Amino acid sequence: MIENYDIYHYSKQEIFLLILKGTAFCIIFGVLFYNSFLGVLLLLFFLPVYIKREKMKYIKKRKWQLNIEFGDGLSGLSAALNAGYSVENAFYQAISDLKQIYGEESLIINEFRTILKKLKVNQNLEDILNDLGERSRVEDIKNFSEVFQTAKRTGGDIIRVIRSTEKTIRDKLEVEREIQTMITGKRLESRIMNIMPCGIIGYLRLSSPHFLDPLYGNIMGVIVMTAMLICYYAVTQLTNKLIDIKV
């Protein structure tokens, strides 16, 4: 069970690859913008910032995956409850179905196993689902836990609530997939545009080696190139936010 989905712990392989990738970026930018080994060393101080920023992507990806798996989990629960299974047995049946889709150690299977363990020690299902919503910080799961809690207390149709929530999640994910498909071209264009400044500097370095000499090895050149690097970073962040459309 993951205690907090907003906290991500890198594996050794992930941290190694990120350090390798971040160091490569530092070398490229240090050479292109400062043409100096000292410039590379100074940029390496920003490596922890890069690693921390990448962690947010891992967290977002994990939550997205949990949301998808949760929708399929609700589908399995709905089918099992509709077939006459008890709540506990419905979770067992859902886990059995989900194993065929996502494998043994998927996020939702681990969460459903945790739910079963808590049910066996007589914890309320409403409290368990509420805990999952709080830990995951996934809007659809939090909404489901609140609706489920209300339906349970007022004697509402639990199966109908599960089906309705499943449909809402699927519709939302489908819309987001369509949006991602529509902006795929724009995302590619933004990546090309982000690479262009480095490409231009690299081209000038290769085709006219002495053209950029006035910008290297002096204070004024360092100030100009640093200002360009800051602007470059700001623009790349802006373009990333523009194509990060949330449903």
DOMIGU-687771 format. One record per residue: x, y, z of N, C-alpha, C in turn. Coordinates in steps of 0.001 Angstrom, whole numbers, padded with zeros to 6 digits, always signed. Layout:
<nodes>
XYZXYZXYZ...
</nodes>
This chain:
<nodes>
+000835-001196+000000+000000+000000+000000+000876+001254+000000+000514+002206-000840+001239+003469-000904+000588+004444+000066+001357+004943+001016+000810+005807+002062+000362+007158+001525+001089+007677+000550+000763+008992-000003+001193+009030-001463+000213+009180-002360+000524+009181-003782+001180+010485-004247+001215+011482-003365+001909+012725-003692+003403+012649-003370+003815+011532-002804+005233+011320-002481+005739+010151-003323+006823+010386-004034+007372+009340-004903+008828+009084-004531+009157+007811-004401+010533+007427-004084+011146+006761-005320+012214+007350-005812+012881+006802-006986+013513+005447-006670+013501+004578-007676+014296+003361-007577+015744+003714-007922+016669+002819-007625+018075+003066-007931+018291+003259-009427+017585+002485-010229+017728+002600-011679+017193+003939-012174+016050+004372-011626+015460+005644-012046+016361+006816-011686+016883+006828-010469+017727+007948-010050+019026+007976-010847+019551+006794-011187+020775+006722-011997+020533+007296-013394+019421+006906-014007+019120+007394-015349+018848+008898-015355+018182+009384-014304+017910+010820-014227+019196+011626-014044+020091+011122-013194+021369+011802-012996+022160+011808-014303+022138+010689-014999+022841+010588-016279+022259+011564-017298+020937+011591-017384+020263+012483-018334+020486+013950-017959+020356+014265-016666+020555+015640-016212+021980+016118-016435+022952+015233-016195+024356+015584-016417+024624+015855-017894+023995+015056-018755+024150+015262-020197+023615+016636-020599+022455+017019-020045+021899+018343-020329+022846+019448-019858+023415+019262-018662+024332+020270-018115+025558+020436-019009+026066+019328-019516+027234+019381-020404+026890+020100-021704+025721+019759-022278+025307+020381-023544+025124+021885-023373+024364+022285-022345+024114+023717-022136+025377+024457-021697+026210+023791-020899+027455+024422-020469+028382+024715-021629+028440+023778-022559+029306+023962-023731+028713+024979-024699+027406+024877-024978+026775+025762-025952+026696+027204-025469+026323+027399-024190+026090+028755-023703+027327+029398-023064+028251+028577-022562+029411+029165-021866+030755+028714-022427+030731+027624-023189+031971+027080-023757+033042+026945-022681+032605+026431-021525+033507+026396-020376+033178+025209-019481+034235+024559-019002+034050+023468-018040+033471+024011-016740+033828+025246-016386+033286+025879-015182+031781+026092-015324+031349+026426-016535+029919+026593-016797+029159+025291-016582+029769+024189-017027+029153+022868-016819+029021+022573-015326+030077+022854-014569+030063+022601-013119+028997+023441-012422+028864+024702-012832+027850+025565-012223+026436+025064-012524+026223+024598-013736+024897+024080-014099+024568+022798-013346+025612+022044-012959+025381+020803-012211+024721+021067-010855+024861+022285-010352+024208+022631-009089+022685+022620-009225+022209+022752-010468+020763+022740-010706+020237+021325-010966+021113+020329-010899+020710+018947-011129+019619+018493-010146+019732+018815-008835+018661+018430-007902+017304+019034-008267+017319+020259-008828+016070+020901-009252+015436+020105-010386+016264+019680-011324+015788+018875-012450+015193+017560-011969+015896+016906-011044+015419+015614-010521+014099+015786-009780+013980+016873-009019+012737+017143-008290+011591+017439-009246+011885+018182-010322+010848+018501-011305+010368+017253-012033+011294+016356-012330+010921+015115-012986+010065+014242-012074+010278+014363-010764+009486+013574-009815+008003+013899-009944+007680+015154-010226+006283+015545-010397+005649+014818-011586+006451+014582-012619+005939+013841-013775+005641+012396-013396+006523+011788-012593+006307+010416-012138+005041+010332-011290+004834+011318-010420+003652+011329-009557+002383+011451-010392+002411+012363-011358+001252+012558-012223+000949+011297-013033+001988+010647-013543+001810+009425-014324+001227+008309-013467+001699+008194-012213+001193+007144-011320-000276+007375-010969-000654+008625-010739-002049+008923-010426-002954+008647-011624-002457+008982-012803-003213+008714-014038-003448+007212-014191-002399+006428-013940-002511+004981-014045-003488+004433-013012-003430+004946-011783-004349+004501-010736-005787+004816-011115-006014+005976-011700-007363+006359-012092-007929+005412-013150-007087+005064-014124-007507+004124-015166-007837+002763-014559-006939+002275-013711-007137+000966-013101-008344+000962-012162-008569+002083-011484-009711+002174-010571-011022+002059-011337-011091+002673-012525-012291+002557-013354-012572+001108-013726-011521+000379-014120-011688-001042-014441-012037-001847-013194-011487-001439-012044-011813-002118-010797-013278-001966-010438-013818-000767-010649-015246-000540-010387-016112-001369-011324-015654-001543-012549-016387-002374-013511-016473-003815-013010-015349-004345-012507-015331-005693-011965-016196-005815-010719-016149-004809-009853-016972-004814-008634-018455-004794-008973-018810-003945-009922-020211-003828-010329-020743-005151-010863-019956-005807-011705-020379-007091-012283-020527-008156-011201-019591-008179-010255-019637-009182-009191-020819-008948-008256-021048-007697-007878-022183-007386-006999-023499-007672-007694-023570-007392-008973-024784-007649-009746-025062-009144-009866-023994-009941-009789-024147-011406-009869-024519-012013-008519-024595-011181-007481-025035-011667-006176-023928-011907-005171-022693-011526-005495-021585-011701-004558-021715-010723-003391-021202-011096-002255-021101-010164-001138-020008-009146-001462-019945-008063-000670-018954-007025-000941-017540-007592-000910-017230-008407+000108-015887-008964+000245-015553-009878-000920-016483-010761-001271-016242-011681-002395-016185-010937-003726-016906-009799-003807-016864-008993-005030-015459-008437-005262-014792-008047-004173-013417-007564-004299-012478-008694-004738-012692-009894-004191-011887-011049-004612-012060-011300-006105-013305-011246-006563-013580-011489-007970-012972-010406-008847-013064-009163-008381-012489-008048-009138-010978-008188-009250-010329-008589-008155-008870-008794-008176-008504-009866-009189-009286-010940-009212-009027-012033-010162-009108-011539-011602-010094-010691-011888-010244-010149-013244-009127-009158-013586-008769-008328-012603-007755-007301-012849-006366-007887-013062-006106-009038-012451-004806-009689-012636-004554-009999-014106-005602-010348-014827-005462-010696-016238-005175-009472-017097-005541-008287-016575-005350-007056-017345-004033-006372-016996-003785-006219-015679-002663-005393-015226-001525-006160-014558-001694-007445-014332-000632-008200-013687-000788-008239-012175+000118-008954-011537+000002-009269-010111+000238-008078-009207+001133-007178-009576+001543-006101-008668+001120-004715-009146-000034-004625-009754-000517-003318-010210-001005-002496-009020-001173-001214-009245-001588-000309-008178-002949-000688-007614-003908-000932-008494-005275-001179-008024-005399-002518-007318-004641-003511-007740-004695-004810-007068-004144-004692-005658-003061-003971-005497-002518-003747-004156-003504-002978-003276-004206-002025-003864-005190-001258-003091-006401-002121-002729-006858-002942-003660-008001-003818-003364-007630-004859-002305-006394-005328-002354-005938-006261-001318-005917-005577+000051-005509-004331+000066-005502-003561+001321-006932-003394+001831-007872-003132+000928-009277-002997+001315-009792-004291+001936-009439-005427+001345-009868-006723+001878-009304-006969+003283-008028-006621+003466-007414-006795+004781-008132-005963+005839-008497-004748+005479-009179-003876+006424-010610-004340+006680-011259-004880+005646-012608-005409+005834-012604-006599+006794-011543-007393+006739-011449-008570+007612-011306-008208+009083-010805-007009+009359-010699-006562+010758-011848-005607+011099-012939-005739+010306-014210-005051+010584-014154-003522+010477-013311-003022+009593-013349-001587+009313-014480-001290+008330-015070-000123+008441-016155+000264+007535-015625+000516+006134-016366+000015+005138-015936+000200+003754-015907+001682+003386-016857+002470+003945-016868+003902+003657-015572+004567+004124-015122+004203+005323-013887+004786+005853-012669+004337+005047-012698+003091+004586-011579+002559+003800-011465+003293+002469-012618+003491+001804-012618+004200+000519-012239+005665+000703-012691+006246+001798-012320+007635+002091-010812+007763+002294-010235+006763+002967-008784+006752+003171-008044+006643+001836-008561+005810+000941-007952+005671-000386-008011+006988-001147-009162+007677-001067-009290+008963-001730-008326+010001-001191-008135+010013+000137-007221+010971+000758-005770+010654+000414-005432+009365+000379-004045+008982+000096-003688+009206-001370-004640+008922-002248-004357+009010-003685-004424+010449-004202-005276+011260-003569-005495+012639-004044-005947+012645-005505-006652+011579-005903-007228+011501-007245-008685+011941-007140-009045+012936-007902-010369+013560-007762-011504+012559-007935-011416+011682-008941-012492+010732-009197-012658+009740-008048-011565+009330-007457-011646+008380-006339-012222+009069-005103-011828+010306-004858-012371+011058-003723-013866+011287-003902-014269+011637-005118-015701+011845-005382-016490+010567-005182-015927+009449-005644-016609+008166-005483-016780+007813-004011-015745+008024-003222-015825+007693-001797-016906+008518-001100-017042+009793-001504-018064+010651-000905-019473+010211-001320-019642+009908-002610-020956+009468-003099-021323+008115-002494-020342+007216-002411-020579+005893-001830-021003+006023-000361-020334+006901+000351-020650+007106+001762-022076+007626+001934-022473+008554+001081-023828+009106+001143-024865+008047+000807-024594+007264-000251-025534+006219-000666-025683+005140+000406-024573+004807+001055-024594+003780+002102-025451+004224+003285-025299+005490+003659-026030+005997+004824-027511+006212+004544-027837+006547+003308-029234+006839+002964-029946+005640+002350-029246+004525+002253-029859+003321+001688-030009+003364+000185-029115+004062-000491-029178+004163-001943-028713+002888-002638-028868+002878-003948-028480+001723-004764-026962+001761-004992-026227+000910-004249-024764+000918-004323-024272+000524-005714-024907-000485-006297-024486-000952-007627-024649+000160-008657-025742+000888-008545-025985+002002-009474-024942+003101-009288-024585+003367-008029-023558+004370-007742-022227+003961-008369-021859+002685-008223-020598+002188-008776-020601+002299-010294-021713+001893-010910-021801+001959-012374-021717+003397-012872-022421+004290-012177-022416+005693-012574-021015+006293-012474-020328+005970-011377-018974+006492-011193-018027+005921-012242-018176+004629-012515-017334+003991-013539-017519+004675-014885-018780+004946-015252-019059+005605-016536-018469+007008-016575-018588+007736-015442-018036+009090-015377-016526+009077-015573-015859+008132-014892-014398+008026-015015-014006+007683-016441-014713+006726-017038-014383+006309-018404-014601+007448-019396-015703+008187-019223-015976+009311-020125-014896+010380-019998-014492+010652-018754-013466+011663-018511-012134+011240-019117-011761+009967-018925-010499+009477-019473-010526+009478-020998-011700+009159-021562-011820+009144-023017-011647+010552-023586-012257+011532-022920-012105+012927-023361-010643+013354-023282-009985+012973-022186-008578+013360-022029-007713+012674-023079-008013+011425-023404-007253+010735-024454-007444+011441-025796-008678+011855-026081-008953+012547-027337-008190+013874-027396-008163+014579-026275-007430+015840-026219-005944+015603-026462-005397+014553-025804-003973+014248-025977-003664+013891-027423-004610+013184-028080-004421+012828-029492-004437+014075-030365-005349+014998-030049-005485+016219-030845-004255+017121-030731-003632+017140-029548-002506+018058-029352-001156+017373-029542-001179+016129-030022+000084+015422-030258+000973+016197-031221+000352+016703-032294+001107+017475-033275+001679+018752-032677+000857+019431-031855+001321+020658-031214+002454+020369-030230+002350+019230-029539+003407+018870-028591+004727+018627-029328+004637+017966-030481+005840+017730-031285+006421+019055-031770+005536+019966-032192+005997+021277-032641+006690+022031-031508+006119+021952-030303+006722+022669-029172+008091+022101-028827+008240+020782-028953+009548+020172-028677+010584+020612-029707+010145+020691-030956+011063+021145-032008+011466+022593-031757+010478+023425-031379+010766+024828-031090+011693+024970-029883+011525+024079-028908+012390+024130-027722+013832+023765-028059+013986+022888-029041+015327+022443-029430+016021+023462-030341+015223+024255-031067+015771+025160-032081+016864+026100-031569+016690+026783-030424+017760+027697-029976+019099+026995-029795+019060+025812-029175+020306+025048-029005+020851+024609-030357+019924+024250-031251+020347+023835-032585+021019+024966-033344+020471+026170-033208+021054+027336-033896+022446+027642-033357+022575+027634-032027+023892+027901-031425+024888+026823-031833+024440+025555-031820+025313+024468-032229+025737+024587-033680+024794+025008-034537+025104+025184-035956+026134+026299-036161+025942+027403-035428+026899+028507-035541+028273+028101-035033+028293+027290-033972+029581+026829-033437+030323+025971-034453+029576+025191-035219+030204+024289-036182+030543+024993-037490+029606+025831-037986+029819+026462-039295+030702+027700-039216+030593+028460-038126+031412+029668-037954+031984+029673-036542+033046+028913-036312+033586+028717-034959+033899+030007-034212+034273+031080-034935+034691+032312-034261+033570+033345-034154+032401+033025-034712+031304+033996-034733+030818+034336-033322+030798+033351-032431+030293+033558-031072+031396+033818-030050+032636+033953-030524+033753+034167-029591+033543+035362-028655+032945+036490-029139+032749+037638-028231+031856+037326-027022+031077+036251-027115+030166+035898-026014+030786+034911-025032+031998+034471-025309+032645+033505-024429+033895+034109-023788+034127+033751-022540+035377+034118-021874+035430+035535-021350+034273+036212-021245+034258+037568-020676+032960+037767-019891+032960+038732-018978+031828+038952-018077+030555+039314-018831+030675+040222-019783+029500+040638-020539+028884+039476-021296+029731+038644-021889+029234+037474-022603+028517+036513-021675+029074+036317-020487+028439+035431-019494+027068+035967-019105+026973+037289-018908+025686+037903-018539+024656+037715-019651+025084+037968-020896+024171+037833-022042+023699+036390-022192+024626+035449-022138+024267+034041-022319+023418+033529-021155+023695+034014-019955+022877+033616-018802+021451+034131-018961+021315+035377-019427+019986+035950-019666+019245+035146-020732+019962+034744-021778+019356+033931-022836+018921+032581-022302+019757+031987-021437+019439+030684-020871+018199+030756-019975+018095+031832-019190+016925+032023-018335+015656+032198-019170+015750+033017-020219+014607+033209-021120+014213+031908-021797+015230+031155-022209+014990+029866-022861+014238+028924-021926+014668+028873-020671+014017+028010-019687+012575+028460-019441+012362+029777-019328+011021+030308-019075+010071+029978-020226+010566+030094-021448+009726+029816-022621+009367+028332-022696+010335+027460-022414+010048+026021-022456+009013+025641-021396+009097+026257-020215+008112+025985-019165+006733+026487-019567+006696+027650-020221+005426+028208-020665+004769+027326-021716+005549+026861-022684+004984+026003-023737+004497+024677-023159+005207+024155-022165+004773+022913-021526+003436+023094-020807+003259+024255-020175+001991+024521-019478+000840+024721-020466+001128+025332-021612+000099+025589-022598-000479+024298-023182+000361+023258-023291-000126+022001-023862-000543+021002-022784-000462+021423-021519-000878+020544-020413-002330+020856-020077-003242+020312-020872-004666+020579-020715-005273+019551-019767-005946+020038-018741-006561+019152-017750-008076+019134-017951-008656+017945-017756-010098+017776-017887-010740+017892-016516
</nodes>
